[in-house]
Amino acid sequence: MVMAMQSINGSTPGARAQLSQYQAQLQMARREAAQAANRVSQLEQQAAVARQESASADDKVRGLENQPPRSDNNNGGTRKRINTLSQLSGTVLDVTA
């Protein structure tokens, strides 16, 4: 019986060390989980902002697509016309041979 008590008492410091190590690992894991949850929250907020900006840009594109192009009358009348030879005339933008 004395031997059994010595054996239990002898393993108690080892068990305490294991328990202490387990508690330290558990605390570290909880800290890492909290940091990861915080990062996920930040990324979700960034994604929401990006979605809003994307929707706004899409709306702007649709709005511009639905508007006819503006003619600028201050540029000397670059509108193309058909001349008497049935050829387009107007400003030459690119001359290639």
Buried (B, 14 or more C-beta within 10 A) or exposed (E): EEEEEEEEEEEEEEEEEEEEEEEEEEEEEEEEEEEEEEEEEEEEEEEEEEEEEEEEEEEEEEEEEEEEEEEEEEEEEEEEEEEEEEEEEEEEEEEEE
